[in-house]
Amino acid sequence: LRELRCDVAVIGAGTAGLAAYRSAREAGAQALLIEAGPGGTTCARVGCMPSKLLITAAQAAHDARRAGEFGVATGFIRVDGPAVLRRVRRERDRFVSSVLSEVENLPQDDRVAGHARFVAPASLIVEGRDTRVAFGAAVIATGSSPAIPKPLAGLGDRVLTTDTLFEIEDLPRSLAVIGGGPVGIEIAQAMARLGVAVTLLDGGHALAGLTDPDLVAQANALFGAEMTLHLGTKVERAERVGDEAHLAWAAEEGNGGSGVFERVLAATGRPPNLQGLDLEETGLSLDGKGSPRFDPRTLLGEGAPIFIAGDAAASRPVLHEAARQGRIAGRNAAAYARSERQGITAPAPWVNLAMVFTDPGTAAVGESYDPERADERIVGAADFSNQGRARIMDRAAGALRIYADRAGRLTGAEMLCPDAEHLGHLLAFAIQEGMSADILRDRPFYHPTIEKALGTALGRIMEARAEL
Ligand SMILES: Cc1cc2nc3c(=O)[nH]c(=O)nc-3n(C[C@H](O)[C@H](O)[C@H](O)COP(=O)(O)OP(=O)(O)OC[C@H]3O[C@@H](n4cnc5c(N)ncnc54)[C@H](O)[C@@H]3O)c2cc1C
């Protein structure tokens, strides 16, 4: 048995783990990075990057099809499925290899390949490596993995997750997407635009994680025009027959349905990768789901010198939070290992920012819509059906809703509109700075831009306040 000692053991070399390793080193700690899989990060290998590559191909097909609106004749549009997927993989491989070469450039002694599991509060073993690691502090950065709902388990290779989707050789003729959250709706719309007959099923009634009833209704209408939607449904039976998946679902209203699909994509959530870590050995206090209780600011777990960051922590499963949490956890783990409890920092959380790369896109910033607090909030809305720039681009659909407290201070926003990714950032920065509607309104808004709609919505908040 090889016995290693380190100040900080980081489990998982994804976005959070790599950030944790680097910040622990920068803080002067001797750090060890343990990775069970092929590495390259979820983001680059099976997450953000390949999904956005697929979406971009779909957007190209969509733009080509509607070029006629602008008087540009394109002729017959044909989507070459294998070519689409080849480009997705080619570019994806570049992103993955750049992460892998970054990792290969780290000192050899700082890296261990294998699955880590805890054997004591300050000790773990790396399976298959005959290695035991004694650490001063550890960072759990093990990410999350797609779940396959039970009824789909018997579908064999007919059921895909985002771990396998980007490996298919050709686009299917038909696809059932189970789950209309951010991952499901992005892939569903992209596939539909690439010519796949898409049916989306979801147990709830809101797509893309939207909460504002006005936007929920608009999203259902807009996305429903591109695919078959069955909301408020639950898959009850799934059977593989030849090369097809036969699904049967129940609906809240009682009238369920059934369908036959070439492929099924399970997009029903990503539970954190905590099984197999033997957390019971650590002394960490665990909640009912077996997840460690931890301080959301310092990221220190209760009961052991173990920090948690990224999707493993399951608080905000998006990339920029994984990177930030990794940095905080790594720095704090280094301080903890040096017994400098006073060196542990508890930075204030960033304003919440989440996006979905559909067309129109969505963004949610800060506080979400809360019917219970309707009396305490002012809503400033802007509609895009007649917005100047959106009409110029033939993208005149959707709405922006900004929330403020009765003093006019911005508290949150939700949108389904063109360039949501840019408006989302602007509002996130403003909300984090504690800006009020009148201060942000008193900034230059260039004409004719999508941002002009922001000015409109802010103006509505100011009008509503004047009437209070
Ligand atoms: C399809 C899809 C699209 C997405 N799109 C976006 C987007 O557009 N924008 C955005 O912000 N976010 C997006 N996300 C989410 C984003 O990818 C994740 O939030 C982020 O990658 C999480 O990083 P992480 O470091 O926590 O986990 P990971 O990158 O998954 O790293 C965890 C690592 O830990 C390793 N590991 C696990 N268990 C062990 C063990 N016991 N021992 C050793 N190693 C172990 C794993 O092999 C893995 O390499 C998307 C996700 C998916 C799936």
Ligand as a Chemical Component Dictionary entry (heavy atoms), coordinates in Angstrom:
data_LIG
# 
_chem_comp.id                   LIG 
_chem_comp.type                 NON-POLYMER 
_chem_comp.pdbx_formal_charge   0 
_chem_comp.three_letter_code    LIG 
# 
loop_
_chem_comp_atom.comp_id 
_chem_comp_atom.atom_id 
_chem_comp_atom.alt_atom_id 
_chem_comp_atom.type_symbol 
_chem_comp_atom.charge 
_chem_comp_atom.model_Cartn_x 
_chem_comp_atom.model_Cartn_y 
_chem_comp_atom.model_Cartn_z 
_chem_comp_atom.pdbx_ordinal 
LIG C1  C1  C 0 -25.879 19.025 -21.366 1  
LIG C2  C2  C 0 -25.418 20.021 -20.346 2  
LIG C3  C3  C 0 -25.365 21.363 -20.682 3  
LIG C4  C4  C 0 -24.918 22.292 -19.765 4  
LIG N1  N1  N 0 -24.872 23.599 -20.151 5  
LIG C5  C5  C 0 -24.438 24.524 -19.288 6  
LIG C6  C6  C 0 -24.314 25.877 -19.683 7  
LIG O1  O1  O 0 -24.619 26.228 -20.822 8  
LIG N2  N2  N 0 -23.853 26.777 -18.778 9  
LIG C7  C7  C 0 -23.521 26.412 -17.498 10 
LIG O2  O2  O 0 -23.121 27.267 -16.711 11 
LIG N3  N3  N 0 -23.614 25.132 -17.093 12 
LIG C8  C8  C 0 -24.050 24.185 -17.955 13 
LIG N4  N4  N 0 -24.107 22.881 -17.558 14 
LIG C9  C9  C 0 -23.726 22.545 -16.168 15 
LIG C10 C10 C 0 -22.203 22.495 -16.021 16 
LIG O3  O3  O 0 -21.675 21.673 -17.024 17 
LIG C11 C11 C 0 -21.856 21.959 -14.630 18 
LIG O4  O4  O 0 -22.439 22.790 -13.654 19 
LIG C12 C12 C 0 -20.347 21.908 -14.373 20 
LIG O5  O5  O 0 -19.707 21.243 -15.413 21 
LIG C13 C13 C 0 -20.057 21.206 -13.039 22 
LIG O6  O6  O 0 -18.677 21.106 -12.822 23 
LIG P1  P1  P 0 -18.105 20.221 -11.640 24 
LIG O7  O7  O 0 -16.651 20.546 -11.516 25 
LIG O8  O8  O 0 -18.945 20.328 -10.445 26 
LIG O9  O9  O 0 -18.271 18.699 -12.140 27 
LIG P2  P2  P 0 -17.511 17.857 -13.268 28 
LIG O10 O10 O 0 -16.934 18.686 -14.338 29 
LIG O11 O11 O 0 -18.476 16.779 -13.639 30 
LIG O12 O12 O 0 -16.295 17.190 -12.491 31 
LIG C14 C14 C 0 -16.441 16.143 -11.566 32 
LIG C15 C15 C 0 -15.302 15.161 -11.746 33 
LIG O13 O13 O 0 -15.226 14.321 -10.601 34 
LIG C16 C16 C 0 -14.844 13.020 -11.019 35 
LIG N5  N5  N 0 -15.241 12.093 -9.944  36 
LIG C17 C17 C 0 -16.495 11.771 -9.534  37 
LIG N6  N6  N 0 -16.453 10.922 -8.470  38 
LIG C18 C18 C 0 -15.141 10.707 -8.214  39 
LIG C19 C19 C 0 -14.439 9.942  -7.220  40 
LIG N7  N7  N 0 -15.092 9.268  -6.262  41 
LIG N8  N8  N 0 -13.084 9.935  -7.252  42 
LIG C20 C20 C 0 -12.410 10.646 -8.189  43 
LIG N9  N9  N 0 -13.015 11.397 -9.136  44 
LIG C21 C21 C 0 -14.357 11.431 -9.136  45 
LIG C22 C22 C 0 -15.611 12.836 -12.314 46 
LIG O14 O14 O 0 -15.029 11.823 -13.104 47 
LIG C23 C23 C 0 -15.484 14.225 -12.940 48 
LIG O15 O15 O 0 -14.378 14.343 -13.797 49 
LIG C24 C24 C 0 -24.524 21.903 -18.464 50 
LIG C25 C25 C 0 -24.555 20.549 -18.115 51 
LIG C26 C26 C 0 -24.993 19.612 -19.038 52 
LIG C27 C27 C 0 -24.992 18.167 -18.663 53 
# 
loop_
_chem_comp_bond.comp_id 
_chem_comp_bond.atom_id_1 
_chem_comp_bond.atom_id_2 
_chem_comp_bond.value_order 
_chem_comp_bond.pdbx_ordinal 
LIG C1  C2  SING 1  
LIG C2  C3  SING 2  
LIG C2  C26 DOUB 3  
LIG C3  C4  DOUB 4  
LIG C4  N1  SING 5  
LIG C4  C24 SING 6  
LIG N1  C5  DOUB 7  
LIG C5  C6  SING 8  
LIG C5  C8  SING 9  
LIG C6  O1  DOUB 10 
LIG C6  N2  SING 11 
LIG N2  C7  SING 12 
LIG C7  O2  DOUB 13 
LIG C7  N3  SING 14 
LIG N3  C8  DOUB 15 
LIG C8  N4  SING 16 
LIG N4  C9  SING 17 
LIG N4  C24 SING 18 
LIG C9  C10 SING 19 
LIG C10 O3  SING 20 
LIG C10 C11 SING 21 
LIG C11 O4  SING 22 
LIG C11 C12 SING 23 
LIG C12 O5  SING 24 
LIG C12 C13 SING 25 
LIG C13 O6  SING 26 
LIG O6  P1  SING 27 
LIG P1  O7  DOUB 28 
LIG P1  O8  SING 29 
LIG P1  O9  SING 30 
LIG O9  P2  SING 31 
LIG P2  O10 DOUB 32 
LIG P2  O11 SING 33 
LIG P2  O12 SING 34 
LIG O12 C14 SING 35 
LIG C14 C15 SING 36 
LIG C15 O13 SING 37 
LIG C15 C23 SING 38 
LIG O13 C16 SING 39 
LIG C16 N5  SING 40 
LIG C16 C22 SING 41 
LIG N5  C17 SING 42 
LIG N5  C21 SING 43 
LIG C17 N6  DOUB 44 
LIG N6  C18 SING 45 
LIG C18 C19 SING 46 
LIG C18 C21 DOUB 47 
LIG C19 N7  SING 48 
LIG C19 N8  DOUB 49 
LIG N8  C20 SING 50 
LIG C20 N9  DOUB 51 
LIG N9  C21 SING 52 
LIG C22 O14 SING 53 
LIG C22 C23 SING 54 
LIG C23 O15 SING 55 
LIG C24 C25 DOUB 56 
LIG C25 C26 SING 57 
LIG C26 C27 SING 58 
# 
